[in-house]
């Protein structure tokens, strides 16, 4: 069962090494953790305070707990889109570098294959044939 996790470790370590180098991605990751803590810890605690204070008949404390719940909710509502925006800024910087590297590797691999295999020769020969045919048939096409 634990052998399958090594694949995930490789994938996520690669993602962290490529995207995690930028400070915006690291900050957005920390912001996401803070947001989840507020959602999974802060809001349930505030909700339990509301229920407890209402059951005791302490309406003043219950109002404060409602304000605490609303402030957690507002904080999460502001932090979530801000987290996505900050993370996107960091990812765009990574994409700029990664895309250039990937495209240069792809083109060099295609050129190596094109130059060293028969398919490259056949493609070049076909292209030359079509170019010659268009050149020789061009006077015929303009005459009609």
N, C-alpha and C positions, 0 to 999 in steps of 0.2 A: 504493500500500500504506500509506503513512504518512498519507494523508488520513483513513482510518478511525479513527486514533488520536485525532483531534480530538474525536470524539464521547465517547470514554472520558475525555478530559481534562475536558470539560465536566461529565460526570456525577460524576467523582471530585472535581473542585473544588467542585461544589455540595454533595456529601456532606461534604467536609471543612469547608466554610463553615457548614453547619448543625450537624453533630454534633461536628466537631473543635473547636468553640469551648469546649467543656467540658473541664476539666483531666483528668477521669477517662478520657475517650476518648483524650486524648493520652498519658496514662500507660499505659493498656492497650495502645496502639499500640507504645510503647517496650518494654513488657514482652513483647509478641509478637515483636518483633525480637530481643530478648535470648534468648528461648526458641528461636527458629529458629536463631540462631547456635550455641547450645549443641547443638542437635540436628544441625545440618549441619556444624559444625566440631569442637566439643569431643568429641562422642561418637566420630566416626571417628578422631580423633587418639588418644583413649584406647584404642580398639580396635586401632589399629596399634601402639601401645606394648605392648599385651598380646601381640600376635602376635610382635613383634620380640623382646621379653624372653623369651618362651617358646622361640623358636627359638635364642636364645643360651644358654639354660639358666639364666638369671638369674630364679629363681622369686620372690625377694624383691621385685625391681622389678616383676615381673608382678603380684604381689599388690597392690602400690601402684597399678598401672595399673587393676586391676579395681576397686579402691576409687574411683579417679578416675571410671571409667565409671559405677559405681553412683551416685556423688554427682551426676554430670551427669543421670542418669536420674531420680533423686529430685528434683533441683531443677526439672527440666522437669515432673515429675508434680505438684509443688506449684504451680508458676508458672502452668500452663495453666488450671486452674479459677479461680485468683485473677485472672488476666487477663480471663477472661470476666465474672466478677462485677464487677470495677472498671469495665469497659467498659459493662456493662449499667446501672450506676448513672448514668453519664454519658448514655447513650442515653435513659434514662427522663426525665431533665431536658429533653432536646431534644424528645422526643415530647410532653411536656406543653405546650410552647410551640407546636410545629409543628401539633399536632392542633387546638388552639384557633384558630390562624390559618386553617388549612385549612377548618374547619367554618364559621367566620364568612364566609370567601370563598364557600364553597359555598352557604350560605343566602342571602347577598346576591345571588349570581348567579341562584339559583332564583327569588327574589322579583322580580328585575328581569325575568326571562323571563316569569314568571307575570303580572306587571302590564302588560307591553307586548305580549303576543301574544294571539291569539285563543284559544289553548289555556287560558289563565288564565280568560278569560271563560266558556268552555264548562264548565270545571271548577266555577266558582262557580255557574253557572246550574244545572248538574246537582245540585250539593250542595243548593241551595235547593229544587229540585224534590223531591228525596228527603226533605228535612227537612219540607217541607209535606205530602208524602204520608204520612209517618209520623205527623205531628201530626193530620191529618184521619182517618187510619185507626186511630189509637190507641183511640178509643171503641169501634170495631167489634171490635178485637182483644180488649179487656177484656170485652166483652159475651158472647163465646162461651166 
